[in-house]
Amino acid sequence: MELDSLYQEVILDHYKHPLNKGLSATYGAQVHHVNSSCGDEVTLNVTAEDGIIKSITWDGVGCSISQASVSIASDLLVNKSFAEADAILDEFTELMHSKGTKQGNPDVLDDAVALAG
């Protein structure tokens, strides 16, 4: 199986079977974002304790890429310290800004490397 096909499968799996979808009634912080250019919408509820992200739950509507991205990120960041989460987000931001010129580090980004390009 080619890498592009595998990445498509990862994205579709997260879209069809999203992780952490469904907003928790208890949370420490909530954020809501609407992408005005395409209409994608997401709400995140985040709980942290002692500098560790304990849970990220979410709900939203949008294309398969946006919904898979939230699923992947919510899974990737749970049980990470704020410093670890910052490093992951820096790596992810660099991957997204590379516009396909970088592959991303799978040891850091796990399934998020599927979003390259």
N, CA, C and O atoms as a GROMACS GRO file, in nm:
protein
  468
    1MET      N    1   0.084  -0.118   0.000
    1MET     CA    2   0.000   0.000   0.000
    1MET      C    3   0.089   0.124   0.000
    1MET      O    4   0.186   0.132   0.075
    2GLU      N    5   0.055   0.219  -0.083
    2GLU     CA    6   0.133   0.342  -0.092
    2GLU      C    7   0.102   0.433   0.027
    2GLU      O    8  -0.005   0.426   0.087
    3LEU      N    9   0.199   0.518   0.058
    3LEU     CA   10   0.187   0.606   0.174
    3LEU      C   11   0.066   0.698   0.163
    3LEU      O   12  -0.003   0.720   0.262
    4ASP      N   13   0.041   0.754   0.044
    4ASP     CA   14  -0.075   0.842   0.027
    4ASP      C   15  -0.205   0.770   0.057
    4ASP      O   16  -0.295   0.827   0.119
    5SER      N   17  -0.216   0.645   0.014
    5SER     CA   18  -0.337   0.566   0.041
    5SER      C   19  -0.352   0.540   0.190
    5SER      O   20  -0.463   0.546   0.244
    6LEU      N   21  -0.241   0.510   0.256
    6LEU     CA   22  -0.244   0.488   0.400
    6LEU      C   23  -0.289   0.614   0.472
    6LEU      O   24  -0.372   0.608   0.563
    7TYR      N   25  -0.235   0.729   0.432
    7TYR     CA   26  -0.273   0.856   0.494
    7TYR      C   27  -0.422   0.884   0.472
    7TYR      O   28  -0.489   0.932   0.564
    8GLN      N   29  -0.473   0.855   0.352
    8GLN     CA   30  -0.616   0.875   0.326
    8GLN      C   31  -0.700   0.787   0.418
    8GLN      O   32  -0.803   0.831   0.469
    9GLU      N   33  -0.655   0.664   0.440
    9GLU     CA   34  -0.727   0.574   0.529
    9GLU      C   35  -0.726   0.624   0.673
    9GLU      O   36  -0.828   0.616   0.742
   10VAL      N   37  -0.613   0.678   0.717
   10VAL     CA   38  -0.604   0.733   0.853
   10VAL      C   39  -0.702   0.848   0.869
   10VAL      O   40  -0.776   0.854   0.968
   11ILE      N   41  -0.705   0.938   0.772
   11ILE     CA   42  -0.796   1.053   0.778
   11ILE      C   43  -0.941   1.007   0.777
   11ILE      O   44  -1.021   1.055   0.857
   12LEU      N   45  -0.976   0.916   0.688
   12LEU     CA   46  -1.114   0.868   0.680
   12LEU      C   47  -1.154   0.794   0.807
   12LEU      O   48  -1.268   0.805   0.852
   13ASP      N   49  -1.062   0.718   0.866
   13ASP     CA   50  -1.093   0.647   0.989
   13ASP      C   51  -1.123   0.744   1.102
   13ASP      O   52  -1.218   0.725   1.178
   14HIS      N   53  -1.042   0.849   1.115
   14HIS     CA   54  -1.066   0.950   1.219
   14HIS      C   55  -1.195   1.027   1.192
   14HIS      O   56  -1.262   1.071   1.285
   15TYR      N   57  -1.229   1.045   1.065
   15TYR     CA   58  -1.353   1.115   1.030
   15TYR      C   59  -1.475   1.028   1.062
   15TYR      O   60  -1.573   1.077   1.120
   16LYS      N   61  -1.469   0.901   1.026
   16LYS     CA   62  -1.582   0.810   1.047
   16LYS      C   63  -1.594   0.763   1.192
   16LYS      O   64  -1.704   0.736   1.240
   17HIS      N   65  -1.481   0.754   1.261
   17HIS     CA   66  -1.478   0.705   1.399
   17HIS      C   67  -1.396   0.802   1.485
   17HIS      O   68  -1.289   0.767   1.534
   18PRO      N   69  -1.447   0.925   1.502
   18PRO     CA   70  -1.368   1.028   1.571
   18PRO      C   71  -1.344   0.993   1.718
   18PRO      O   72  -1.431   0.941   1.788
   19LEU      N   73  -1.224   1.024   1.761
   19LEU     CA   74  -1.186   1.005   1.901
   19LEU      C   75  -1.224   1.128   1.982
   19LEU      O   76  -1.209   1.241   1.936
   20ASN      N   77  -1.271   1.105   2.102
   20ASN     CA   78  -1.301   1.212   2.199
   20ASN      C   79  -1.413   1.306   2.157
   20ASN      O   80  -1.426   1.415   2.212
   21LYS      N   81  -1.494   1.264   2.059
   21LYS     CA   82  -1.605   1.350   2.015
   21LYS      C   83  -1.720   1.337   2.114
   21LYS      O   84  -1.756   1.227   2.157
   22GLY      N   85  -1.777   1.449   2.147
   22GLY     CA   86  -1.883   1.457   2.247
   22GLY      C   87  -1.832   1.541   2.362
   22GLY      O   88  -1.741   1.500   2.434
   23LEU      N   89  -1.890   1.656   2.381
   23LEU     CA   90  -1.840   1.751   2.480
   23LEU      C   91  -1.863   1.702   2.623
   23LEU      O   92  -1.974   1.662   2.659
   24SER      N   93  -1.759   1.706   2.703
   24SER     CA   94  -1.767   1.674   2.845
   24SER      C   95  -1.840   1.788   2.915
   24SER      O   96  -1.821   1.905   2.882
   25ALA      N   97  -1.921   1.752   3.012
   25ALA     CA   98  -1.994   1.854   3.088
   25ALA      C   99  -1.902   1.931   3.183
   25ALA      O  100  -1.933   2.044   3.221
   26THR      N  101  -1.791   1.870   3.221
   26THR     CA  102  -1.696   1.938   3.308
   26THR      C  103  -1.568   1.965   3.231
   26THR      O  104  -1.519   1.880   3.157
   27TYR      N  105  -1.515   2.085   3.250
   27TYR     CA  106  -1.394   2.124   3.178
   27TYR      C  107  -1.334   2.246   3.246
   27TYR      O  108  -1.402   2.318   3.320
   28GLY      N  109  -1.207   2.268   3.219
   28GLY     CA  110  -1.139   2.386   3.273
   28GLY      C  111  -1.140   2.504   3.178
   28GLY      O  112  -1.135   2.619   3.221
   29ALA      N  113  -1.145   2.474   3.049
   29ALA     CA  114  -1.147   2.580   2.947
   29ALA      C  115  -1.226   2.532   2.827
   29ALA      O  116  -1.227   2.413   2.794
   30GLN      N  117  -1.292   2.626   2.762
   30GLN     CA  118  -1.368   2.594   2.641
   30GLN      C  119  -1.334   2.697   2.534
   30GLN      O  120  -1.320   2.816   2.563
   31VAL      N  121  -1.322   2.650   2.411
   31VAL     CA  122  -1.299   2.739   2.298
   31VAL      C  123  -1.390   2.696   2.184
   31VAL      O  124  -1.413   2.577   2.162
   32HIS      N  125  -1.441   2.794   2.111
   32HIS     CA  126  -1.527   2.769   1.995
   32HIS      C  127  -1.468   2.844   1.877
   32HIS      O  128  -1.433   2.962   1.889
   33HIS      N  129  -1.456   2.777   1.764
   33HIS     CA  130  -1.397   2.842   1.647
   33HIS      C  131  -1.479   2.809   1.523
   33HIS      O  132  -1.521   2.695   1.503
   34VAL      N  133  -1.501   2.910   1.440
   34VAL     CA  134  -1.566   2.893   1.311
   34VAL      C  135  -1.471   2.944   1.204
   34VAL      O  136  -1.421   3.056   1.213
   35ASN      N  137  -1.445   2.862   1.104
   35ASN     CA  138  -1.364   2.904   0.991
   35ASN      C  139  -1.456   2.976   0.894
   35ASN      O  140  -1.538   2.912   0.826
   36SER      N  141  -1.444   3.106   0.886
   36SER     CA  142  -1.535   3.185   0.804
   36SER      C  143  -1.521   3.159   0.655
   36SER      O  144  -1.612   3.190   0.578
   37SER      N  145  -1.408   3.103   0.613
   37SER     CA  146  -1.389   3.079   0.469
   37SER      C  147  -1.458   2.951   0.421
   37SER      O  148  -1.491   2.940   0.303
   38CYS      N  149  -1.479   2.854   0.512
   38CYS     CA  150  -1.539   2.728   0.465
   38CYS      C  151  -1.655   2.681   0.552
   38CYS      O  152  -1.728   2.591   0.512
   39GLY      N  153  -1.673   2.741   0.669
   39GLY     CA  154  -1.785   2.704   0.755
   39GLY      C  155  -1.756   2.593   0.855
   39GLY      O  156  -1.844   2.559   0.935
   40ASP      N  157  -1.635   2.536   0.854
   40ASP     CA  158  -1.601   2.436   0.955
   40ASP      C  159  -1.616   2.499   1.093
   40ASP      O  160  -1.584   2.617   1.112
   41GLU      N  161  -1.664   2.420   1.188
   41GLU     CA  162  -1.690   2.472   1.321
   41GLU      C  163  -1.652   2.366   1.424
   41GLU      O  164  -1.681   2.248   1.406
   42VAL      N  165  -1.588   2.408   1.532
   42VAL     CA  166  -1.550   2.314   1.638
   42VAL      C  167  -1.553   2.384   1.774
   42VAL      O  168  -1.518   2.501   1.787
   43THR      N  169  -1.596   2.309   1.873
   43THR     CA  170  -1.590   2.350   2.013
   43THR      C  171  -1.506   2.248   2.087
   43THR      O  172  -1.527   2.128   2.073
   44LEU      N  173  -1.410   2.296   2.165
   44LEU     CA  174  -1.323   2.209   2.245
   44LEU      C  175  -1.346   2.237   2.392
   44LEU      O  176  -1.355   2.353   2.434
   45ASN      N  177  -1.355   2.131   2.472
   45ASN     CA  178  -1.352   2.141   2.617
   45ASN      C  179  -1.224   2.075   2.664
   45ASN      O  180  -1.199   1.959   2.632
   46VAL      N  181  -1.144   2.147   2.740
   46VAL     CA  182  -1.014   2.098   2.784
   46VAL      C  183  -1.007   2.099   2.937
   46VAL      O  184  -1.049   2.195   3.002
   47THR      N  185  -0.954   1.991   2.991
   47THR     CA  186  -0.929   1.982   3.134
   47THR      C  187  -0.781   1.956   3.155
   47THR      O  188  -0.723   1.867   3.092
   48ALA      N  189  -0.720   2.033   3.244
   48ALA     CA  190  -0.578   2.014   3.277
   48ALA      C  191  -0.564   2.013   3.429
   48ALA      O  192  -0.642   2.073   3.502
   49GLU      N  193  -0.460   1.942   3.473
   49GLU     CA  194  -0.433   1.934   3.616
   49GLU      C  195  -0.283   1.923   3.636
   49GLU      O  196  -0.218   1.837   3.577
   50ASP      N  197  -0.229   2.009   3.719
   50ASP     CA  198  -0.086   2.008   3.749
   50ASP      C  199   0.001   2.015   3.623
   50ASP      O  200   0.103   1.948   3.613
   51GLY      N  201  -0.043   2.097   3.527
   51GLY     CA  202   0.036   2.116   3.406
   51GLY      C  203   0.026   2.004   3.304
   51GLY      O  204   0.105   1.999   3.210
   52ILE      N  205  -0.070   1.912   3.324
   52ILE     CA  206  -0.090   1.800   3.233
   52ILE      C  207  -0.230   1.809   3.173
   52ILE      O  208  -0.327   1.832   3.246
   53ILE      N  209  -0.241   1.792   3.042
   53ILE     CA  210  -0.372   1.791   2.977
   53ILE      C  211  -0.437   1.657   3.008
   53ILE      O  212  -0.388   1.552   2.967
   54LYS      N  213  -0.547   1.660   3.081
   54LYS     CA  214  -0.614   1.538   3.124
   54LYS      C  215  -0.721   1.492   3.026
   54LYS      O  216  -0.742   1.372   3.008
   55SER      N  217  -0.788   1.586   2.962
   55SER     CA  218  -0.889   1.547   2.863
   55SER      C  219  -0.913   1.661   2.764
   55SER      O  220  -0.903   1.779   2.797
   56ILE      N  221  -0.944   1.619   2.643
   56ILE     CA  222  -0.990   1.711   2.539
   56ILE      C  223  -1.110   1.644   2.475
   56ILE      O  224  -1.099   1.538   2.414
   57THR      N  225  -1.225   1.707   2.489
   57THR     CA  226  -1.344   1.658   2.421
   57THR      C  227  -1.389   1.766   2.325
   57THR      O  228  -1.356   1.884   2.341
   58TRP      N  229  -1.465   1.725   2.224
   58TRP     CA  230  -1.499   1.822   2.121
   58TRP      C  231  -1.629   1.784   2.052
   58TRP      O  232  -1.678   1.672   2.062
   59ASP      N  233  -1.682   1.882   1.982
   59ASP     CA  234  -1.793   1.860   1.890
   59ASP      C  235  -1.777   1.961   1.778
   59ASP      O  236  -1.723   2.069   1.799
   60GLY      N  237  -1.823   1.924   1.661
   60GLY     CA  238  -1.810   2.016   1.549
   60GLY      C  239  -1.868   1.960   1.422
   60GLY      O  240  -1.911   1.844   1.416
   61VAL      N  241  -1.868   2.043   1.322
   61VAL     CA  242  -1.913   2.005   1.188
   61VAL      C  243  -1.814   2.060   1.088
   61VAL      O  244  -1.752   2.164   1.110
   62GLY      N  245  -1.798   1.988   0.979
   62GLY     CA  246  -1.708   2.034   0.875
   62GLY      C  247  -1.662   1.921   0.786
   62GLY      O  248  -1.715   1.810   0.792
   63CYS      N  249  -1.565   1.950   0.705
   63CYS     CA  250  -1.513   1.853   0.609
   63CYS      C  251  -1.436   1.742   0.682
   63CYS      O  252  -1.406   1.753   0.800
   64SER      N  253  -1.406   1.637   0.608
   64SER     CA  254  -1.336   1.523   0.668
   64SER      C  255  -1.200   1.563   0.723
   64SER      O  256  -1.158   1.512   0.828
   65ILE      N  257  -1.129   1.653   0.656
   65ILE     CA  258  -0.997   1.695   0.703
   65ILE      C  259  -1.008   1.768   0.837
   65ILE      O  260  -0.931   1.740   0.929
   66SER      N  261  -1.101   1.860   0.848
   66SER     CA  262  -1.112   1.936   0.974
   66SER      C  263  -1.154   1.847   1.089
   66SER      O  264  -1.099   1.857   1.199
   67GLN      N  265  -1.249   1.759   1.066
   67GLN     CA  266  -1.297   1.672   1.172
   67GLN      C  267  -1.192   1.568   1.211
   67GLN      O  268  -1.176   1.538   1.330
   68ALA      N  269  -1.121   1.514   1.113
   68ALA     CA  270  -1.012   1.420   1.142
   68ALA      C  271  -0.900   1.490   1.218
   68ALA      O  272  -0.841   1.431   1.308
   69SER      N  273  -0.872   1.614   1.182
   69SER     CA  274  -0.766   1.690   1.250
   69SER      C  275  -0.795   1.706   1.399
   69SER      O  276  -0.706   1.690   1.482
   70VAL      N  277  -0.919   1.737   1.432
   70VAL     CA  278  -0.956   1.754   1.572
   70VAL      C  279  -0.947   1.620   1.645
   70VAL      O  280  -0.899   1.614   1.759
   71SER      N  281  -0.993   1.514   1.581
   71SER     CA  282  -0.984   1.381   1.641
   71SER      C  283  -0.839   1.344   1.670
   71SER      O  284  -0.807   1.299   1.779
   72ILE      N  285  -0.753   1.363   1.571
   72ILE     CA  286  -0.611   1.330   1.585
   72ILE      C  287  -0.548   1.414   1.696
   72ILE      O  288  -0.478   1.361   1.782
   73ALA      N  289  -0.572   1.544   1.694
   73ALA     CA  290  -0.511   1.633   1.793
   73ALA      C  291  -0.560   1.602   1.934
   73ALA      O  292  -0.482   1.603   2.028
   74SER      N  293  -0.689   1.576   1.948
   74SER     CA  294  -0.742   1.548   2.082
   74SER      C  295  -0.679   1.423   2.140
   74SER      O  296  -0.654   1.416   2.261
   75ASP      N  297  -0.653   1.324   2.058
   75ASP     CA  298  -0.589   1.201   2.104
   75ASP      C  299  -0.440   1.223   2.132
   75ASP      O  300  -0.386   1.171   2.230
   76LEU      N  301  -0.376   1.299   2.047
   76LEU     CA  302  -0.232   1.321   2.056
   76LEU      C  303  -0.191   1.402   2.179
   76LEU      O  304  -0.084   1.379   2.235
   77LEU      N  305  -0.274   1.495   2.221
   77LEU     CA  306  -0.235   1.589   2.327
   77LEU      C  307  -0.275   1.546   2.468
   77LEU      O  308  -0.221   1.599   2.565
   78VAL      N  309  -0.367   1.451   2.480
   78VAL     CA  310  -0.409   1.407   2.613
   78VAL      C  311  -0.294   1.336   2.684
   78VAL      O  312  -0.220   1.259   2.623
   79ASN      N  313  -0.280   1.365   2.811
   79ASN     CA  314  -0.174   1.312   2.898
   79ASN      C  315  -0.036   1.369   2.866
   79ASN      O  316   0.066   1.311   2.903
   80LYS      N  317  -0.033   1.481   2.798
   80LYS     CA  318   0.093   1.551   2.770
   80LYS      C  319   0.103   1.672   2.862
   80LYS      O  320   0.002   1.734   2.898
   81SER      N  321   0.226   1.705   2.899
   81SER     CA  322   0.248   1.829   2.976
   81SER      C  323   0.227   1.947   2.881
   81SER      O  324   0.225   1.930   2.759
   82PHE      N  325   0.212   2.064   2.938
   82PHE     CA  326   0.198   2.183   2.854
   82PHE      C  327   0.321   2.200   2.764
   82PHE      O  328   0.308   2.238   2.648
   83ALA      N  329   0.439   2.172   2.817
   83ALA     CA  330   0.562   2.184   2.738
   83ALA      C  331   0.563   2.084   2.623
   83ALA      O  332   0.600   2.117   2.511
   84GLU      N  333   0.521   1.960   2.650
   84GLU     CA  334   0.514   1.859   2.544
   84GLU      C  335   0.411   1.898   2.439
   84GLU      O  336   0.434   1.884   2.319
   85ALA      N  337   0.297   1.948   2.484
   85ALA     CA  338   0.192   1.991   2.391
   85ALA      C  339   0.241   2.105   2.304
   85ALA      O  340   0.214   2.108   2.184
   86ASP      N  341   0.313   2.201   2.363
   86ASP     CA  342   0.370   2.312   2.284
   86ASP      C  343   0.465   2.260   2.177
   86ASP      O  344   0.462   2.308   2.064
   87ALA      N  345   0.550   2.163   2.212
   87ALA     CA  346   0.645   2.106   2.115
   87ALA      C  347   0.571   2.035   2.002
   87ALA      O  348   0.610   2.046   1.886
   88ILE      N  349   0.466   1.962   2.036
   88ILE     CA  350   0.385   1.893   1.934
   88ILE      C  351   0.319   1.995   1.843
   88ILE      O  352   0.320   1.980   1.721
   89LEU      N  353   0.261   2.099   1.902
   89LEU     CA  354   0.194   2.202   1.822
   89LEU      C  355   0.292   2.277   1.733
   89LEU      O  356   0.259   2.313   1.620
   90ASP      N  357   0.413   2.302   1.783
   90ASP     CA  358   0.516   2.367   1.700
   90ASP      C  359   0.550   2.279   1.580
   90ASP      O  360   0.560   2.329   1.468
   91GLU      N  361   0.568   2.150   1.603
   91GLU     CA  362   0.600   2.055   1.495
   91GLU      C  363   0.485   2.049   1.394
   91GLU      O  364   0.508   2.046   1.273
   92PHE      N  365   0.361   2.048   1.445
   92PHE     CA  366   0.245   2.042   1.358
   92PHE      C  367   0.231   2.170   1.276
   92PHE      O  368   0.203   2.164   1.156
   93THR      N  369   0.251   2.285   1.341
   93THR     CA  370   0.243   2.413   1.270
   93THR      C  371   0.347   2.420   1.158
   93THR      O  372   0.318   2.465   1.048
   94GLU      N  373   0.468   2.374   1.188
   94GLU     CA  374   0.573   2.371   1.086
   94GLU      C  375   0.533   2.281   0.969
   94GLU      O  376   0.555   2.316   0.853
   95LEU      N  377   0.474   2.166   0.999
   95LEU     CA  378   0.429   2.075   0.894
   95LEU      C  379   0.322   2.141   0.807
   95LEU      O  380   0.328   2.132   0.685
   96MET      N  381   0.225   2.207   0.870
   96MET     CA  382   0.116   2.269   0.794
   96MET      C  383   0.167   2.385   0.709
   96MET      O  384   0.119   2.404   0.597
   97HIS      N  385   0.261   2.462   0.759
   97HIS     CA  386   0.314   2.576   0.684
   97HIS      C  387   0.410   2.534   0.574
   97HIS      O  388   0.442   2.614   0.486
   98SER      N  389   0.456   2.410   0.577
   98SER     CA  390   0.550   2.363   0.475
   98SER      C  391   0.481   2.336   0.341
   98SER      O  392   0.548   2.321   0.239
   99LYS      N  393   0.349   2.330   0.341
   99LYS     CA  394   0.271   2.308   0.219
   99LYS      C  395   0.321   2.187   0.141
   99LYS      O  396   0.336   2.192   0.018
  100GLY      N  397   0.346   2.078   0.213
  100GLY     CA  398   0.384   1.954   0.149
  100GLY      C  399   0.532   1.933   0.128
  100GLY      O  400   0.572   1.829   0.075
  101THR      N  401   0.616   2.028   0.168
  101THR     CA  402   0.760   2.012   0.146
  101THR      C  403   0.827   1.934   0.259
  101THR      O  404   0.942   1.893   0.246
  102LYS      N  405   0.756   1.913   0.372
  102LYS     CA  406   0.810   1.836   0.483
  102LYS      C  407   0.716   1.720   0.514
  102LYS      O  408   0.596   1.728   0.489
  103GLN      N  409   0.772   1.614   0.568
  103GLN     CA  410   0.694   1.495   0.600
  103GLN      C  411   0.640   1.494   0.743
  103GLN      O  412   0.539   1.429   0.771
  104GLY      N  413   0.705   1.565   0.832
  104GLY     CA  414   0.667   1.562   0.972
  104GLY      C  415   0.732   1.444   1.043
  104GLY      O  416   0.762   1.342   0.980
  105ASN      N  417   0.753   1.457   1.170
  105ASN     CA  418   0.816   1.354   1.250
  105ASN      C  419   0.709   1.264   1.310
  105ASN      O  420   0.636   1.306   1.400
  106PRO      N  421   0.697   1.139   1.262
  106PRO     CA  422   0.592   1.050   1.315
  106PRO      C  423   0.610   1.016   1.463
  106PRO      O  424   0.514   0.980   1.530
  107ASP      N  425   0.733   1.028   1.515
  107ASP     CA  426   0.755   1.003   1.657
  107ASP      C  427   0.692   1.112   1.743
  107ASP      O  428   0.657   1.089   1.858
  108VAL      N  429   0.677   1.231   1.686
  108VAL     CA  430   0.615   1.343   1.757
  108VAL      C  431   0.467   1.355   1.720
  108VAL      O  432   0.383   1.374   1.807
  109LEU      N  433   0.436   1.344   1.591
  109LEU     CA  434   0.302   1.373   1.541
  109LEU      C  435   0.210   1.253   1.527
  109LEU      O  436   0.089   1.270   1.513
  110ASP      N  437   0.264   1.133   1.529
  110ASP     CA  438   0.184   1.012   1.516
  110ASP      C  439   0.093   1.023   1.393
  110ASP      O  440   0.142   1.050   1.284
  111ASP      N  441  -0.039   1.003   1.408
  111ASP     CA  442  -0.131   1.006   1.294
  111ASP      C  443  -0.138   1.142   1.225
  111ASP      O  444  -0.182   1.150   1.110
  112ALA      N  445  -0.096   1.248   1.292
  112ALA     CA  446  -0.104   1.382   1.233
  112ALA      C  447  -0.016   1.396   1.110
  112ALA      O  448  -0.037   1.489   1.031
  113VAL      N  449   0.083   1.308   1.090
  113VAL     CA  450   0.164   1.316   0.968
  113VAL      C  451   0.078   1.290   0.845
  113VAL      O  452   0.116   1.327   0.734
  114ALA      N  453  -0.038   1.226   0.863
  114ALA     CA  454  -0.129   1.201   0.751
  114ALA      C  455  -0.184   1.330   0.693
  114ALA      O  456  -0.235   1.330   0.581
  115LEU      N  457  -0.175   1.438   0.766
  115LEU     CA  458  -0.229   1.567   0.721
  115LEU      C  459  -0.128   1.648   0.641
  115LEU      O  460  -0.159   1.760   0.599
  116ALA      N  461  -0.009   1.594   0.619
  116ALA     CA  462   0.094   1.664   0.541
  116ALA      C  463   0.046   1.686   0.399
  116ALA      O  464  -0.024   1.602   0.341
  117GLY      N  465   0.084   1.800   0.343
  117GLY     CA  466   0.052   1.825   0.203
  117GLY      C  467  -0.076   1.895   0.190
  117GLY      O  468  -0.119   1.925   0.078
   0.00000   0.00000   0.00000
